[in-house]
Amino acid sequence: MRSIKEIRDDIEKAIRQIEKKIRLNKKIAIKNYVKKYKRLLDEFREIERVSDSNFKWND
């Protein structure tokens, strides 16, 4: 039979692993959001650039 200390150590180890996974997933999620918003910003800039050139062309 395992001692209370061994069980406690296993629980603490599991908690640390879960915390590590949560931190990793947050980093991945943040990176994905940054990529998404950079792409959207690039698309917006392209639309803005095209609309500005069309506006100047129509003048």
PDBQT receptor file of N, H, CA, C and O in Angstrom, charges set to zero:
ATOM      1  N   MET A   1       0.846  -1.177   0.000  1.00  0.00    +0.000 N 
ATOM      2  CA  MET A   1       0.000   0.000   0.000  1.00  0.00    +0.000 C 
ATOM      3  C   MET A   1       0.895   1.245   0.000  1.00  0.00    +0.000 C 
ATOM      4  O   MET A   1       1.934   1.292   0.658  1.00  0.00    +0.000 OA
ATOM      5  N   ARG A   2       0.461   2.229  -0.748  1.00  0.00    +0.000 N 
ATOM      6  H   ARG A   2      -0.384   2.192  -1.282  1.00  0.00    +0.000 HD
ATOM      7  CA  ARG A   2       1.255   3.457  -0.874  1.00  0.00    +0.000 C 
ATOM      8  C   ARG A   2       1.047   4.359   0.332  1.00  0.00    +0.000 C 
ATOM      9  O   ARG A   2      -0.009   4.367   0.966  1.00  0.00    +0.000 OA
ATOM     10  N   SER A   3       2.083   5.108   0.617  1.00  0.00    +0.000 N 
ATOM     11  H   SER A   3       2.940   5.101   0.102  1.00  0.00    +0.000 HD
ATOM     12  CA  SER A   3       1.987   6.023   1.759  1.00  0.00    +0.000 C 
ATOM     13  C   SER A   3       1.272   7.309   1.332  1.00  0.00    +0.000 C 
ATOM     14  O   SER A   3       1.133   7.604   0.145  1.00  0.00    +0.000 OA
ATOM     15  N   ILE A   4       0.833   8.046   2.323  1.00  0.00    +0.000 N 
ATOM     16  H   ILE A   4       0.946   7.806   3.287  1.00  0.00    +0.000 HD
ATOM     17  CA  ILE A   4       0.162   9.323   2.066  1.00  0.00    +0.000 C 
ATOM     18  C   ILE A   4       1.106  10.272   1.339  1.00  0.00    +0.000 C 
ATOM     19  O   ILE A   4       0.680  11.017   0.456  1.00  0.00    +0.000 OA
ATOM     20  N   LYS A   5       2.373  10.251   1.702  1.00  0.00    +0.000 N 
ATOM     21  H   LYS A   5       2.720   9.646   2.419  1.00  0.00    +0.000 HD
ATOM     22  CA  LYS A   5       3.364  11.126   1.053  1.00  0.00    +0.000 C 
ATOM     23  C   LYS A   5       3.477  10.802  -0.437  1.00  0.00    +0.000 C 
ATOM     24  O   LYS A   5       3.547  11.715  -1.260  1.00  0.00    +0.000 OA
ATOM     25  N   GLU A   6       3.496   9.518  -0.792  1.00  0.00    +0.000 N 
ATOM     26  H   GLU A   6       3.440   8.777  -0.123  1.00  0.00    +0.000 HD
ATOM     27  CA  GLU A   6       3.582   9.126  -2.203  1.00  0.00    +0.000 C 
ATOM     28  C   GLU A   6       2.345   9.586  -2.973  1.00  0.00    +0.000 C 
ATOM     29  O   GLU A   6       2.446  10.087  -4.093  1.00  0.00    +0.000 OA
ATOM     30  N   ILE A   7       1.197   9.411  -2.364  1.00  0.00    +0.000 N 
ATOM     31  H   ILE A   7       1.114   9.004  -1.455  1.00  0.00    +0.000 HD
ATOM     32  CA  ILE A   7      -0.052   9.839  -3.003  1.00  0.00    +0.000 C 
ATOM     33  C   ILE A   7      -0.063  11.353  -3.176  1.00  0.00    +0.000 C 
ATOM     34  O   ILE A   7      -0.435  11.860  -4.234  1.00  0.00    +0.000 OA
ATOM     35  N   ARG A   8       0.353  12.081  -2.121  1.00  0.00    +0.000 N 
ATOM     36  H   ARG A   8       0.655  11.669  -1.262  1.00  0.00    +0.000 HD
ATOM     37  CA  ARG A   8       0.403  13.544  -2.184  1.00  0.00    +0.000 C 
ATOM     38  C   ARG A   8       1.366  13.999  -3.277  1.00  0.00    +0.000 C 
ATOM     39  O   ARG A   8       1.058  14.923  -4.029  1.00  0.00    +0.000 OA
ATOM     40  N   ASP A   9       2.528  13.357  -3.367  1.00  0.00    +0.000 N 
ATOM     41  H   ASP A   9       2.778  12.606  -2.756  1.00  0.00    +0.000 HD
ATOM     42  CA  ASP A   9       3.507  13.696  -4.404  1.00  0.00    +0.000 C 
ATOM     43  C   ASP A   9       2.937  13.462  -5.804  1.00  0.00    +0.000 C 
ATOM     44  O   ASP A   9       3.149  14.268  -6.709  1.00  0.00    +0.000 OA
ATOM     45  N   ASP A  10       2.217  12.358  -5.973  1.00  0.00    +0.000 N 
ATOM     46  H   ASP A  10       2.045  11.703  -5.238  1.00  0.00    +0.000 HD
ATOM     47  CA  ASP A  10       1.603  12.072  -7.276  1.00  0.00    +0.000 C 
ATOM     48  C   ASP A  10       0.545  13.118  -7.627  1.00  0.00    +0.000 C 
ATOM     49  O   ASP A  10       0.448  13.554  -8.774  1.00  0.00    +0.000 OA
ATOM     50  N   ILE A  11      -0.240  13.512  -6.636  1.00  0.00    +0.000 N 
ATOM     51  H   ILE A  11      -0.161  13.158  -5.704  1.00  0.00    +0.000 HD
ATOM     52  CA  ILE A  11      -1.267  14.536  -6.865  1.00  0.00    +0.000 C 
ATOM     53  C   ILE A  11      -0.615  15.863  -7.235  1.00  0.00    +0.000 C 
ATOM     54  O   ILE A  11      -1.060  16.533  -8.166  1.00  0.00    +0.000 OA
ATOM     55  N   GLU A  12       0.435  16.247  -6.511  1.00  0.00    +0.000 N 
ATOM     56  H   GLU A  12       0.796  15.702  -5.754  1.00  0.00    +0.000 HD
ATOM     57  CA  GLU A  12       1.132  17.502  -6.818  1.00  0.00    +0.000 C 
ATOM     58  C   GLU A  12       1.750  17.454  -8.211  1.00  0.00    +0.000 C 
ATOM     59  O   GLU A  12       1.730  18.448  -8.936  1.00  0.00    +0.000 OA
ATOM     60  N   LYS A  13       2.294  16.311  -8.582  1.00  0.00    +0.000 N 
ATOM     61  H   LYS A  13       2.310  15.503  -7.992  1.00  0.00    +0.000 HD
ATOM     62  CA  LYS A  13       2.878  16.150  -9.914  1.00  0.00    +0.000 C 
ATOM     63  C   LYS A  13       1.792  16.299 -10.982  1.00  0.00    +0.000 C 
ATOM     64  O   LYS A  13       2.001  16.966 -11.996  1.00  0.00    +0.000 OA
ATOM     65  N   ALA A  14       0.641  15.680 -10.753  1.00  0.00    +0.000 N 
ATOM     66  H   ALA A  14       0.471  15.138  -9.930  1.00  0.00    +0.000 HD
ATOM     67  CA  ALA A  14      -0.464  15.781 -11.706  1.00  0.00    +0.000 C 
ATOM     68  C   ALA A  14      -0.941  17.226 -11.836  1.00  0.00    +0.000 C 
ATOM     69  O   ALA A  14      -1.232  17.689 -12.939  1.00  0.00    +0.000 OA
ATOM     70  N   ILE A  15      -1.021  17.932 -10.719  1.00  0.00    +0.000 N 
ATOM     71  H   ILE A  15      -0.784  17.556  -9.823  1.00  0.00    +0.000 HD
ATOM     72  CA  ILE A  15      -1.438  19.340 -10.746  1.00  0.00    +0.000 C 
ATOM     73  C   ILE A  15      -0.442  20.168 -11.550  1.00  0.00    +0.000 C 
ATOM     74  O   ILE A  15      -0.843  21.008 -12.355  1.00  0.00    +0.000 OA
ATOM     75  N   ARG A  16       0.849  19.940 -11.339  1.00  0.00    +0.000 N 
ATOM     76  H   ARG A  16       1.175  19.257 -10.685  1.00  0.00    +0.000 HD
ATOM     77  CA  ARG A  16       1.879  20.673 -12.103  1.00  0.00    +0.000 C 
ATOM     78  C   ARG A  16       1.761  20.381 -13.594  1.00  0.00    +0.000 C 
ATOM     79  O   ARG A  16       1.911  21.287 -14.415  1.00  0.00    +0.000 OA
ATOM     80  N   GLN A  17       1.494  19.127 -13.954  1.00  0.00    +0.000 N 
ATOM     81  H   GLN A  17       1.372  18.391 -13.288  1.00  0.00    +0.000 HD
ATOM     82  CA  GLN A  17       1.341  18.772 -15.366  1.00  0.00    +0.000 C 
ATOM     83  C   GLN A  17       0.121  19.464 -15.972  1.00  0.00    +0.000 C 
ATOM     84  O   GLN A  17       0.176  19.947 -17.103  1.00  0.00    +0.000 OA
ATOM     85  N   ILE A  18      -0.968  19.509 -15.227  1.00  0.00    +0.000 N 
ATOM     86  H   ILE A  18      -1.013  19.116 -14.309  1.00  0.00    +0.000 HD
ATOM     87  CA  ILE A  18      -2.177  20.182 -15.710  1.00  0.00    +0.000 C 
ATOM     88  C   ILE A  18      -1.917  21.672 -15.884  1.00  0.00    +0.000 C 
ATOM     89  O   ILE A  18      -2.310  22.260 -16.891  1.00  0.00    +0.000 OA
ATOM     90  N   GLU A  19      -1.255  22.284 -14.903  1.00  0.00    +0.000 N 
ATOM     91  H   GLU A  19      -0.936  21.807 -14.085  1.00  0.00    +0.000 HD
ATOM     92  CA  GLU A  19      -0.932  23.711 -15.010  1.00  0.00    +0.000 C 
ATOM     93  C   GLU A  19      -0.044  23.979 -16.216  1.00  0.00    +0.000 C 
ATOM     94  O   GLU A  19      -0.223  24.981 -16.909  1.00  0.00    +0.000 OA
ATOM     95  N   LYS A  20       0.905  23.099 -16.470  1.00  0.00    +0.000 N 
ATOM     96  H   LYS A  20       1.050  22.285 -15.908  1.00  0.00    +0.000 HD
ATOM     97  CA  LYS A  20       1.800  23.255 -17.619  1.00  0.00    +0.000 C 
ATOM     98  C   LYS A  20       1.008  23.173 -18.923  1.00  0.00    +0.000 C 
ATOM     99  O   LYS A  20       1.233  23.961 -19.842  1.00  0.00    +0.000 OA
ATOM    100  N   LYS A  21       0.081  22.219 -19.000  1.00  0.00    +0.000 N 
ATOM    101  H   LYS A  21      -0.102  21.579 -18.254  1.00  0.00    +0.000 HD
ATOM    102  CA  LYS A  21      -0.741  22.082 -20.206  1.00  0.00    +0.000 C 
ATOM    103  C   LYS A  21      -1.613  23.316 -20.407  1.00  0.00    +0.000 C 
ATOM    104  O   LYS A  21      -1.791  23.774 -21.536  1.00  0.00    +0.000 OA
ATOM    105  N   ILE A  22      -2.151  23.852 -19.326  1.00  0.00    +0.000 N 
ATOM    106  H   ILE A  22      -2.006  23.480 -18.409  1.00  0.00    +0.000 HD
ATOM    107  CA  ILE A  22      -2.983  25.054 -19.433  1.00  0.00    +0.000 C 
ATOM    108  C   ILE A  22      -2.151  26.218 -19.952  1.00  0.00    +0.000 C 
ATOM    109  O   ILE A  22      -2.591  26.943 -20.845  1.00  0.00    +0.000 OA
ATOM    110  N   ARG A  23      -0.953  26.405 -19.403  1.00  0.00    +0.000 N 
ATOM    111  H   ARG A  23      -0.595  25.816 -18.678  1.00  0.00    +0.000 HD
ATOM    112  CA  ARG A  23      -0.076  27.489 -19.873  1.00  0.00    +0.000 C 
ATOM    113  C   ARG A  23       0.274  27.298 -21.341  1.00  0.00    +0.000 C 
ATOM    114  O   ARG A  23       0.250  28.257 -22.112  1.00  0.00    +0.000 OA
ATOM    115  N   LEU A  24       0.598  26.074 -21.733  1.00  0.00    +0.000 N 
ATOM    116  H   LEU A  24       0.617  25.295 -21.106  1.00  0.00    +0.000 HD
ATOM    117  CA  LEU A  24       0.946  25.784 -23.116  1.00  0.00    +0.000 C 
ATOM    118  C   LEU A  24      -0.239  26.084 -24.030  1.00  0.00    +0.000 C 
ATOM    119  O   LEU A  24      -0.076  26.698 -25.085  1.00  0.00    +0.000 OA
ATOM    120  N   ASN A  25      -1.424  25.651 -23.625  1.00  0.00    +0.000 N 
ATOM    121  H   ASN A  25      -1.557  25.152 -22.769  1.00  0.00    +0.000 HD
ATOM    122  CA  ASN A  25      -2.609  25.882 -24.444  1.00  0.00    +0.000 C 
ATOM    123  C   ASN A  25      -2.919  27.367 -24.553  1.00  0.00    +0.000 C 
ATOM    124  O   ASN A  25      -3.373  27.827 -25.600  1.00  0.00    +0.000 OA
ATOM    125  N   LYS A  26      -2.680  28.125 -23.484  1.00  0.00    +0.000 N 
ATOM    126  H   LYS A  26      -2.311  27.752 -22.633  1.00  0.00    +0.000 HD
ATOM    127  CA  LYS A  26      -2.891  29.570 -23.549  1.00  0.00    +0.000 C 
ATOM    128  C   LYS A  26      -1.945  30.191 -24.557  1.00  0.00    +0.000 C 
ATOM    129  O   LYS A  26      -2.343  31.049 -25.345  1.00  0.00    +0.000 OA
ATOM    130  N   LYS A  27      -0.677  29.756 -24.533  1.00  0.00    +0.000 N 
ATOM    131  H   LYS A  27      -0.354  29.059 -23.892  1.00  0.00    +0.000 HD
ATOM    132  CA  LYS A  27       0.300  30.296 -25.477  1.00  0.00    +0.000 C 
ATOM    133  C   LYS A  27      -0.109  29.972 -26.905  1.00  0.00    +0.000 C 
ATOM    134  O   LYS A  27      -0.030  30.826 -27.788  1.00  0.00    +0.000 OA
ATOM    135  N   ILE A  28      -0.543  28.747 -27.129  1.00  0.00    +0.000 N 
ATOM    136  H   ILE A  28      -0.607  28.053 -26.411  1.00  0.00    +0.000 HD
ATOM    137  CA  ILE A  28      -0.966  28.347 -28.471  1.00  0.00    +0.000 C 
ATOM    138  C   ILE A  28      -2.186  29.157 -28.892  1.00  0.00    +0.000 C 
ATOM    139  O   ILE A  28      -2.253  29.633 -30.025  1.00  0.00    +0.000 OA
ATOM    140  N   ALA A  29      -3.145  29.315 -27.993  1.00  0.00    +0.000 N 
ATOM    141  H   ALA A  29      -3.090  28.928 -27.072  1.00  0.00    +0.000 HD
ATOM    142  CA  ALA A  29      -4.343  30.085 -28.311  1.00  0.00    +0.000 C 
ATOM    143  C   ALA A  29      -3.989  31.530 -28.620  1.00  0.00    +0.000 C 
ATOM    144  O   ALA A  29      -4.514  32.110 -29.571  1.00  0.00    +0.000 OA
ATOM    145  N   ILE A  30      -3.106  32.113 -27.828  1.00  0.00    +0.000 N 
ATOM    146  H   ILE A  30      -2.680  31.642 -27.055  1.00  0.00    +0.000 HD
ATOM    147  CA  ILE A  30      -2.701  33.500 -28.067  1.00  0.00    +0.000 C 
ATOM    148  C   ILE A  30      -2.005  33.614 -29.419  1.00  0.00    +0.000 C 
ATOM    149  O   ILE A  30      -2.277  34.544 -30.178  1.00  0.00    +0.000 OA
ATOM    150  N   LYS A  31      -1.118  32.683 -29.724  1.00  0.00    +0.000 N 
ATOM    151  H   LYS A  31      -0.897  31.927 -29.108  1.00  0.00    +0.000 HD
ATOM    152  CA  LYS A  31      -0.430  32.713 -31.020  1.00  0.00    +0.000 C 
ATOM    153  C   LYS A  31      -1.432  32.616 -32.161  1.00  0.00    +0.000 C 
ATOM    154  O   LYS A  31      -1.301  33.320 -33.162  1.00  0.00    +0.000 OA
ATOM    155  N   ASN A  32      -2.434  31.748 -32.019  1.00  0.00    +0.000 N 
ATOM    156  H   ASN A  32      -2.540  31.176 -31.205  1.00  0.00    +0.000 HD
ATOM    157  CA  ASN A  32      -3.440  31.604 -33.070  1.00  0.00    +0.000 C 
ATOM    158  C   ASN A  32      -4.247  32.882 -33.241  1.00  0.00    +0.000 C 
ATOM    159  O   ASN A  32      -4.526  33.292 -34.368  1.00  0.00    +0.000 OA
ATOM    160  N   TYR A  33      -4.629  33.524 -32.123  1.00  0.00    +0.000 N 
ATOM    161  H   TYR A  33      -4.403  33.191 -31.207  1.00  0.00    +0.000 HD
ATOM    162  CA  TYR A  33      -5.358  34.782 -32.223  1.00  0.00    +0.000 C 
ATOM    163  C   TYR A  33      -4.505  35.867 -32.864  1.00  0.00    +0.000 C 
ATOM    164  O   TYR A  33      -4.999  36.649 -33.676  1.00  0.00    +0.000 OA
ATOM    165  N   VAL A  34      -3.230  35.918 -32.506  1.00  0.00    +0.000 N 
ATOM    166  H   VAL A  34      -2.828  35.282 -31.846  1.00  0.00    +0.000 HD
ATOM    167  CA  VAL A  34      -2.334  36.918 -33.098  1.00  0.00    +0.000 C 
ATOM    168  C   VAL A  34      -2.237  36.695 -34.604  1.00  0.00    +0.000 C 
ATOM    169  O   VAL A  34      -2.319  37.650 -35.376  1.00  0.00    +0.000 OA
ATOM    170  N   LYS A  35      -2.064  35.449 -35.027  1.00  0.00    +0.000 N 
ATOM    171  H   LYS A  35      -1.997  34.673 -34.400  1.00  0.00    +0.000 HD
ATOM    172  CA  LYS A  35      -2.003  35.151 -36.459  1.00  0.00    +0.000 C 
ATOM    173  C   LYS A  35      -3.294  35.581 -37.151  1.00  0.00    +0.000 C 
ATOM    174  O   LYS A  35      -3.266  36.191 -38.221  1.00  0.00    +0.000 OA
ATOM    175  N   LYS A  36      -4.417  35.257 -36.529  1.00  0.00    +0.000 N 
ATOM    176  H   LYS A  36      -4.440  34.762 -35.660  1.00  0.00    +0.000 HD
ATOM    177  CA  LYS A  36      -5.715  35.586 -37.118  1.00  0.00    +0.000 C 
ATOM    178  C   LYS A  36      -5.867  37.097 -37.273  1.00  0.00    +0.000 C 
ATOM    179  O   LYS A  36      -6.264  37.573 -38.336  1.00  0.00    +0.000 OA
ATOM    180  N   TYR A  37      -5.557  37.845 -36.231  1.00  0.00    +0.000 N 
ATOM    181  H   TYR A  37      -5.234  37.458 -35.367  1.00  0.00    +0.000 HD
ATOM    182  CA  TYR A  37      -5.740  39.286 -36.291  1.00  0.00    +0.000 C 
ATOM    183  C   TYR A  37      -4.707  39.961 -37.177  1.00  0.00    +0.000 C 
ATOM    184  O   TYR A  37      -5.007  40.989 -37.784  1.00  0.00    +0.000 OA
ATOM    185  N   LYS A  38      -3.507  39.420 -37.271  1.00  0.00    +0.000 N 
ATOM    186  H   LYS A  38      -3.263  38.584 -36.779  1.00  0.00    +0.000 HD
ATOM    187  CA  LYS A  38      -2.529  39.953 -38.221  1.00  0.00    +0.000 C 
ATOM    188  C   LYS A  38      -3.030  39.758 -39.645  1.00  0.00    +0.000 C 
ATOM    189  O   LYS A  38      -2.921  40.660 -40.475  1.00  0.00    +0.000 OA
ATOM    190  N   ARG A  39      -3.579  38.583 -39.925  1.00  0.00    +0.000 N 
ATOM    191  H   ARG A  39      -3.667  37.850 -39.251  1.00  0.00    +0.000 HD
ATOM    192  CA  ARG A  39      -4.118  38.308 -41.254  1.00  0.00    +0.000 C 
ATOM    193  C   ARG A  39      -5.280  39.247 -41.560  1.00  0.00    +0.000 C 
ATOM    194  O   ARG A  39      -5.371  39.788 -42.662  1.00  0.00    +0.000 OA
ATOM    195  N   LEU A  40      -6.164  39.438 -40.592  1.00  0.00    +0.000 N 
ATOM    196  H   LEU A  40      -6.090  38.998 -39.697  1.00  0.00    +0.000 HD
ATOM    197  CA  LEU A  40      -7.283  40.354 -40.800  1.00  0.00    +0.000 C 
ATOM    198  C   LEU A  40      -6.796  41.784 -41.007  1.00  0.00    +0.000 C 
ATOM    199  O   LEU A  40      -7.330  42.512 -41.844  1.00  0.00    +0.000 OA
ATOM    200  N   LEU A  41      -5.786  42.181 -40.246  1.00  0.00    +0.000 N 
ATOM    201  H   LEU A  41      -5.352  41.590 -39.567  1.00  0.00    +0.000 HD
ATOM    202  CA  LEU A  41      -5.227  43.521 -40.394  1.00  0.00    +0.000 C 
ATOM    203  C   LEU A  41      -4.592  43.682 -41.771  1.00  0.00    +0.000 C 
ATOM    204  O   LEU A  41      -4.752  44.725 -42.405  1.00  0.00    +0.000 OA
ATOM    205  N   ASP A  42      -3.879  42.671 -42.239  1.00  0.00    +0.000 N 
ATOM    206  H   ASP A  42      -3.749  41.824 -41.724  1.00  0.00    +0.000 HD
ATOM    207  CA  ASP A  42      -3.293  42.719 -43.579  1.00  0.00    +0.000 C 
ATOM    208  C   ASP A  42      -4.379  42.841 -44.644  1.00  0.00    +0.000 C 
ATOM    209  O   ASP A  42      -4.241  43.619 -45.588  1.00  0.00    +0.000 OA
ATOM    210  N   GLU A  43      -5.458  42.076 -44.495  1.00  0.00    +0.000 N 
ATOM    211  H   GLU A  43      -5.571  41.445 -43.728  1.00  0.00    +0.000 HD
ATOM    212  CA  GLU A  43      -6.568  42.162 -45.442  1.00  0.00    +0.000 C 
ATOM    213  C   GLU A  43      -7.191  43.551 -45.413  1.00  0.00    +0.000 C 
ATOM    214  O   GLU A  43      -7.501  44.117 -46.462  1.00  0.00    +0.000 OA
ATOM    215  N   PHE A  44      -7.374  44.096 -44.232  1.00  0.00    +0.000 N 
ATOM    216  H   PHE A  44      -7.123  43.636 -43.380  1.00  0.00    +0.000 HD
ATOM    217  CA  PHE A  44      -7.950  45.427 -44.101  1.00  0.00    +0.000 C 
ATOM    218  C   PHE A  44      -7.057  46.464 -44.766  1.00  0.00    +0.000 C 
ATOM    219  O   PHE A  44      -7.542  47.343 -45.478  1.00  0.00    +0.000 OA
ATOM    220  N   ARG A  45      -5.763  46.362 -44.534  1.00  0.00    +0.000 N 
ATOM    221  H   ARG A  45      -5.370  45.648 -43.956  1.00  0.00    +0.000 HD
ATOM    222  CA  ARG A  45      -4.820  47.312 -45.148  1.00  0.00    +0.000 C 
ATOM    223  C   ARG A  45      -4.864  47.215 -46.665  1.00  0.00    +0.000 C 
ATOM    224  O   ARG A  45      -4.801  48.232 -47.356  1.00  0.00    +0.000 OA
ATOM    225  N   GLU A  46      -4.971  46.001 -47.185  1.00  0.00    +0.000 N 
ATOM    226  H   GLU A  46      -5.022  45.175 -46.624  1.00  0.00    +0.000 HD
ATOM    227  CA  GLU A  46      -5.053  45.820 -48.636  1.00  0.00    +0.000 C 
ATOM    228  C   GLU A  46      -6.335  46.456 -49.177  1.00  0.00    +0.000 C 
ATOM    229  O   GLU A  46      -6.306  47.144 -50.196  1.00  0.00    +0.000 OA
ATOM    230  N   ILE A  47      -7.443  46.228 -48.505  1.00  0.00    +0.000 N 
ATOM    231  H   ILE A  47      -7.467  45.669 -47.677  1.00  0.00    +0.000 HD
ATOM    232  CA  ILE A  47      -8.717  46.829 -48.919  1.00  0.00    +0.000 C 
ATOM    233  C   ILE A  47      -8.621  48.346 -48.855  1.00  0.00    +0.000 C 
ATOM    234  O   ILE A  47      -9.074  49.044 -49.762  1.00  0.00    +0.000 OA
ATOM    235  N   GLU A  48      -8.031  48.849 -47.779  1.00  0.00    +0.000 N 
ATOM    236  H   GLU A  48      -7.664  48.282 -47.042  1.00  0.00    +0.000 HD
ATOM    237  CA  GLU A  48      -7.873  50.289 -47.611  1.00  0.00    +0.000 C 
ATOM    238  C   GLU A  48      -6.991  50.865 -48.719  1.00  0.00    +0.000 C 
ATOM    239  O   GLU A  48      -7.296  51.922 -49.271  1.00  0.00    +0.000 OA
ATOM    240  N   ARG A  49      -5.922  50.185 -49.038  1.00  0.00    +0.000 N 
ATOM    241  H   ARG A  49      -5.674  49.325 -48.590  1.00  0.00    +0.000 HD
ATOM    242  CA  ARG A  49      -5.008  50.643 -50.088  1.00  0.00    +0.000 C 
ATOM    243  C   ARG A  49      -5.715  50.665 -51.444  1.00  0.00    +0.000 C 
ATOM    244  O   ARG A  49      -5.586  51.629 -52.199  1.00  0.00    +0.000 OA
ATOM    245  N   VAL A  50      -6.453  49.611 -51.750  1.00  0.00    +0.000 N 
ATOM    246  H   VAL A  50      -6.558  48.827 -51.137  1.00  0.00    +0.000 HD
ATOM    247  CA  VAL A  50      -7.175  49.536 -53.020  1.00  0.00    +0.000 C 
ATOM    248  C   VAL A  50      -8.246  50.613 -53.086  1.00  0.00    +0.000 C 
ATOM    249  O   VAL A  50      -8.411  51.260 -54.120  1.00  0.00    +0.000 OA
ATOM    250  N   SER A  51      -8.971  50.810 -52.002  1.00  0.00    +0.000 N 
ATOM    251  H   SER A  51      -8.838  50.285 -51.162  1.00  0.00    +0.000 HD
ATOM    252  CA  SER A  51     -10.026  51.831 -52.015  1.00  0.00    +0.000 C 
ATOM    253  C   SER A  51      -9.429  53.228 -52.145  1.00  0.00    +0.000 C 
ATOM    254  O   SER A  51     -10.008  54.083 -52.814  1.00  0.00    +0.000 OA
ATOM    255  N   ASP A  52      -8.277  53.472 -51.515  1.00  0.00    +0.000 N 
ATOM    256  H   ASP A  52      -7.806  52.777 -50.972  1.00  0.00    +0.000 HD
ATOM    257  CA  ASP A  52      -7.605  54.768 -51.663  1.00  0.00    +0.000 C 
ATOM    258  C   ASP A  52      -7.158  54.989 -53.100  1.00  0.00    +0.000 C 
ATOM    259  O   ASP A  52      -7.318  56.083 -53.640  1.00  0.00    +0.000 OA
ATOM    260  N   SER A  53      -6.604  53.964 -53.719  1.00  0.00    +0.000 N 
ATOM    261  H   SER A  53      -6.474  53.075 -53.281  1.00  0.00    +0.000 HD
ATOM    262  CA  SER A  53      -6.153  54.117 -55.104  1.00  0.00    +0.000 C 
ATOM    263  C   SER A  53      -7.345  54.298 -56.037  1.00  0.00    +0.000 C 
ATOM    264  O   SER A  53      -7.255  55.056 -57.002  1.00  0.00    +0.000 OA
ATOM    265  N   ASN A  54      -8.455  53.620 -55.771  1.00  0.00    +0.000 N 
ATOM    266  H   ASN A  54      -8.528  53.004 -54.986  1.00  0.00    +0.000 HD
ATOM    267  CA  ASN A  54      -9.662  53.801 -56.579  1.00  0.00    +0.000 C 
ATOM    268  C   ASN A  54     -10.224  55.201 -56.401  1.00  0.00    +0.000 C 
ATOM    269  O   ASN A  54     -10.688  55.813 -57.363  1.00  0.00    +0.000 OA
ATOM    270  N   PHE A  55     -10.186  55.704 -55.192  1.00  0.00    +0.000 N 
ATOM    271  H   PHE A  55      -9.809  55.206 -54.410  1.00  0.00    +0.000 HD
ATOM    272  CA  PHE A  55     -10.689  57.047 -54.915  1.00  0.00    +0.000 C 
ATOM    273  C   PHE A  55      -9.855  58.081 -55.666  1.00  0.00    +0.000 C 
ATOM    274  O   PHE A  55     -10.400  59.006 -56.268  1.00  0.00    +0.000 OA
ATOM    275  N   LYS A  56      -8.541  57.926 -55.630  1.00  0.00    +0.000 N 
ATOM    276  H   LYS A  56      -8.097  57.175 -55.141  1.00  0.00    +0.000 HD
ATOM    277  CA  LYS A  56      -7.647  58.852 -56.334  1.00  0.00    +0.000 C 
ATOM    278  C   LYS A  56      -7.843  58.744 -57.841  1.00  0.00    +0.000 C 
ATOM    279  O   LYS A  56      -7.778  59.750 -58.548  1.00  0.00    +0.000 OA
ATOM    280  N   TRP A  57      -8.079  57.550 -58.330  1.00  0.00    +0.000 N 
ATOM    281  H   TRP A  57      -8.132  56.733 -57.756  1.00  0.00    +0.000 HD
ATOM    282  CA  TRP A  57      -8.263  57.334 -59.763  1.00  0.00    +0.000 C 
ATOM    283  C   TRP A  57      -9.554  57.991 -60.239  1.00  0.00    +0.000 C 
ATOM    284  O   TRP A  57      -9.623  58.494 -61.361  1.00  0.00    +0.000 OA
ATOM    285  N   ASN A  58     -10.585  57.985 -59.378  1.00  0.00    +0.000 N 
ATOM    286  H   ASN A  58     -10.528  57.576 -58.467  1.00  0.00    +0.000 HD
ATOM    287  CA  ASN A  58     -11.880  58.563 -59.736  1.00  0.00    +0.000 C 
ATOM    288  C   ASN A  58     -11.884  60.079 -59.669  1.00  0.00    +0.000 C 
ATOM    289  O   ASN A  58     -12.785  60.704 -60.228  1.00  0.00    +0.000 OA
ATOM    290  N   ASP A  59     -10.922  60.691 -59.015  1.00  0.00    +0.000 N 
ATOM    291  H   ASP A  59     -10.189  60.184 -58.560  1.00  0.00    +0.000 HD
ATOM    292  CA  ASP A  59     -10.876  62.156 -58.904  1.00  0.00    +0.000 C 
ATOM    293  C   ASP A  59     -10.605  62.832 -60.207  1.00  0.00    +0.000 C 
ATOM    294  O   ASP A  59     -10.539  64.060 -60.264  1.00  0.00    +0.000 OA
TER     295      ASP A  59
